[in-house]
Amino acid sequence: MYFLERGFEWSKTLISYDEASEKAMNQKRRPGQDQIQAPEGVGEQVSSWTHDNYSLYTHNETFIDIRTPSDEKRGIITIFLGWIYGFLIYMFLAIASISAEKIHAGVNHSGAPLSGTDHFILALFPLFWPAVLCVFLKYTSRFIRLESLTARRIIVRFNRITRKVYILRPKHLGGIRIMDWDKTEVIVDKNMSELDGTGGYVILGWEKGDGMDLHGVPTDNIELTFIGKPTRNASELLAFWEYIRRYMEEGPAAAPAPKKLICKFPWPWLSLKAAWGLDTSFFRQTELRVFVLLNLLLWPVILIHATGHWLSLLLCYEPRFPKVIEEAGR
C-alpha cells in the first residue's frame, strides 16, 4: 500500500537536499522531452469545473480530509506472508503437541522407554519453528508494515482557516507534517488533455523549510504527498485539484460536500469492492463489459485479494490527528 511513500522516504536517504537542488539546477531538458506546465501557485485556476473524485473522508466549514491513491493496493503481502507465518505457528503447535504426548506416554514409537536423548530431542525440536519464525519476521517485517501492523491510511487535511496542509503519516513514512498552503507546489500539467493519458493522481510538493513537524522543527528536506483516488482521465484530475483549490481559496460554497463521504470502518464488503476494482460505468457501456467478464473469470483471485485487504485493515490501527491539529482553526 505505502510503496509511493516508502519509495520517496528511501530516496531522500540517497542524496542530500543540497545535492538534489544542485542536480535540478544543472539538469537540462533533452530535445523533444515533454515539459510539465505546472500551475503558478495555488491561486491559478486549472479547470472550469470541480470534482471531489470520491476521495473525501471529512468536509466541514474548517477543513477537508482526503485519502491517498493506494488504499486499494493492499492485501497481497498480508495474505502471502500471513500464510507463511500461520504455517510456522501451526507447525510449532503440532510438533509441540506430538512431543508433549510422547513425553507424557514415556515411550517412543517402537514402545521402548524414552531415553535422556529422546527427552532432549522432543523438548528441543518444537523450538526450531519459533526460531524460524523469528528469523523470518526479522527479514520480512519491513514488508508487512507496508500494509499491516501500521496505520490504516494516510490522511491529508486542508485547513482553510489556518491555511495549512496537515499530513498524517506513520513515523517510518515521514511522520506528521504541517505544511504551508501558500507555498504548495502542484505537480500536475495544467495543459494536459485526454490524449496525455488516463489521469493519475495529484502530487503536492514543498521545498525545504516550507513546513514543520509537530514539535515546530522546520522541515530539512523536500516533502511530497500523493492525494486522491486515481482519476480516470486528465479533465477529472484537473477538476479534482480545482475542487481542493477552490475550497481553500474561495470557501466551502465553491466546493460543496460530496453526496457521500468515504467510510473509514473496515467493512468486509468494502474490501471486496476495492479488490473488484470496477465501478458501475463498466455495466452501462457495452464496450467495457468485457472487463466485467474478465473479472468474473478471475473471481477466485479477487476473493483472495479481498480477504487479504480486509485482514490488512483489521491488523492496522485507525490514525488520528493530535488534539492541537484537531482544534486548529476552530
N, C-alpha and C positions, 0 to 999 in steps of 0.2 A: 504493500500500500504506500509506504513512505519512500519509495525509490527516488522520486524527484528531490525531496527534501534531504534525504540521506546523501544523495549524489552531490548536491550543492554544498552541504557542510563538509563533505570529504574533499571537494575541490578546493575549498578555502585553506586546507592544510598543506596543499601542494605548492602554493605561491602566496607571497605576502601581498598586502594591499598596494604598496608602492610599486612592486614588480608588475602587478596586474595593470595598474594605471599607466605605467611607462609602456608596457606592451600595447595597450589600447591606443596610446598616443602615436606610437611608431607604426602601427599597423595601417596598411593602405589597402583600399578596396581594389580587388582584381578586376580587370576589364570584363564586362559582362556580368559581374556579380550583382545580385539584387541588393538593394539598399532599403532598409526599413524606414518608412516615413512616419516616425513616431509623433504623437501629438505634442504641441508646445506647452507642456504642463497640464495640470488638472483643469484649467479653465477653458480649454479648447473643446468645442463640440465636435464629436466624431460621427454622429448618426442623427437622423431626423426623428427616430422613434426609439423607444426604450423597451427592454425585455428583461424580466427578472431571472430568466434562464432556469427556473425551478431550483434555485440554489440558496434560498434564504432559510435560516433557522429562526431568526427573530427580526421583526420590523416594528419600530415604535417611533415616537417623536424625537428620541435622542440618538439611537443607533440602529444599525442593521448588522446582523451576524450572518456570515457567508461561509459556505463549505469550500473544500478544496477539490481538485479534479479526480483524485484517485480513490474515492470512497468505495467504488465497486471492485477495484483491483486488489482484493484481499481474499484470503481463504485457502489458496493453493498451498502456500507454505505451511499454514496451520494444519491442514488435513494431511499433508505429506509427513512433516516432522512429528505431528501428533500421533500418527500411526506407528512410527518408529519408537517414540517414547512409550506408547502404550504397549507395544510388543515387548520391550525390555522390562517394563514393570510386570507384565504378565508372566514372563519367563522367571523373574525373580520370585514371584509369589508361588508359581507352580513348582519350581525346584525346591524352594524353602518348605513347601507343604510335603513334598516327597521325602525330603531329608528328615523333617520332623517325624513323619510316620515311621521311617526306618529306625531312627534313634529310639522312638518310643517302643517299637516292637523289639528292638535289641538284637535282631538277626538280619543278615544280608539276603540277597536274592536266592542264594543256594540253601538257606536255612541255617547256616553256621552262625555262631555268636559274633557280634561285631567286635573287631579289634580296636586298639587305640588309634591305628592309622585310619580305619574306617570312620571312626567318630570325627577325626580331624578333617577328613575329606568331606564328609557330609555337612560339617559345620562351615567349612570354608567355601565349598563350591557355589552355594547360593549367593555369596558376596561378590562373585565375579560379575553378576549382572548389574548391581548398583554401581560397581566401578566403571563398567562400560557406559552406563547411563551418564555418570558424572563427566566422563571424558567427552561423550557426545554433546552434552549440554555446554561444555566449555567452548567447543568449536562451532556450535550452531546457535548459541543464544543471540548473537548479533543479527541472525537472520529471522529468528522467531519474533524478535522485537520490532521487526518491520511491520507487523500487523497484529501481534498478540502480546500480552503482558506489558502493555503500554497504554497511552491514551487512545480512546476510540476514534478520535478525529482531531484535526487541526481546525481551529475556528479563527476567522479573520473578522474583526469588528471595526466598523467605520462609525466613529462618533462625530456627528455634525456639530455638536456644541463645543467639545474640546478641540475639534479639528485634528484628531489623531487617528492613526490606524493601529489597532492592538492585535498582535499576532500571538495566539495561544498555542504553543508547541511544547512537546516534552523536552526535557533538558538535553537529551542526547541528540536532539534535532535542532538545537539552537536556543531553546528556551523562550520565555516570554519577551516580546519586543514591543516598545511603544514608539511608533514612527510618526514623523510629521507629514500630515496630509499634503500640505502645500509644496513639499519637496519630493513628492512621489513622482517617479518616472514610470510611464506606462509603456511596456514593451509590446506594442501591437502596431501594425501598419494601418494607419488611418485611411489609406487609399486602396486597401485590399478589396478584391472583388471575389465573386463566386468562382472565378477561373483560377484563383490562387490557392485553392484547397478546400477543405471541408470545415474550416473554423478552427477549433482547438480550444485553448483556454487563455485567460488573461494572466499576464505576468507583471507584477509590480516590483520595482527596484528602488533602492535608496543608496546614496553614497555614504562613505564613512562620516560619522558624526551627525547624520540626519535623524537619529533616533537615540534611544537609550533602553537599558534593561529595567527591570522592576526596581532596582536599587538606585536608579538615576545615573548610572555609569554610561557615558556616551558610547555608541557602537564604534568598534575599531576596524570594521571591515564592511564590505558591500553586503547588503541584505536583499534577499529576494523572497517573494511569496507567490504562490500559484493559487488562483482563486476561481471558483465557479465550476459547475459541471461542464465537461467538454461540449462545446457547441457544435451544431451540425453544419453551419456554413458561415461565411465571412460576415454577412449582414447581421446574423444573430450574435456573433462575437462582439461586433462593434456596438450593437444595441445594448448588450449586457453591460459593457463598460460605461456606456452613456447613462444607463439606469443608476449605476453607483455614483457617477459624476454628478448627475442632477440631484440626487438625494443629498449629497454633501454640499453642493454649491447653491442649490435652489430650495431644498427642503423636501419633506415627505409628500407634499402635494404634487410635486413634479415627478415623483417616483413612488406611486401608491403601493401599499402592501399587496402581495400576490393573494390569489384566492385561497391558496393552500400553502402552508409552511412545511418544511421538512420535519418529519417526526424523528426524534432522537432515540426513542425507545427501541431496543433491538428485537422487534417482532420477527419471527421466522419468515413470514411471507414477504417482508421487505428484502431479506437476503435472497429469497427466491427470485424476486423481481430484479434485483441487481445482477444476479447470475444469468437470468434470462436475457437481459440486455436489449430488448426490443420494446418500442412503445406502440401505441395504437395506430400510428400512421402507417405502419407496415401492413395492417389489415385493410386499411382504406384504399391503398394504392396497389393495383393489380401487379404492376411490375416489381413491387417489393415483396410480394407474398412468398417468393422463392426463399427468402431469408427465414420466414416463419417455418417453412418445411425443413430447411436445414437445421434449425434449432430443435425441431421435434425429433429429427434423427439423432441429434446429439443430446437427447433428454437425460440419459444416464450420467453423462459428463456434467451437465448443468446441475443435476441434483447433488453430485459430489461437490461441485464448486459452491453451491448454495449452502450445503452443510458446513463446509469449511469456513465460509463467510460468516455464518451465524455463530459458530464456535469461536471464531476470532473476535467477534463483538462481545460475546459473553466473557471472554478471557481478558477483556480490557476494562478500564475504568472510564467513567464519563468525566471529561475535563471541565473545569470551571474557572472562570476568571477570578483573580483575587478581589477582595472586597473593595480595595481602593479603585480598581478599574470598574467594577460593577456600579459604584456610586459616582463615577466621573461624569460630570455634566448634568447631574440631577439636582 
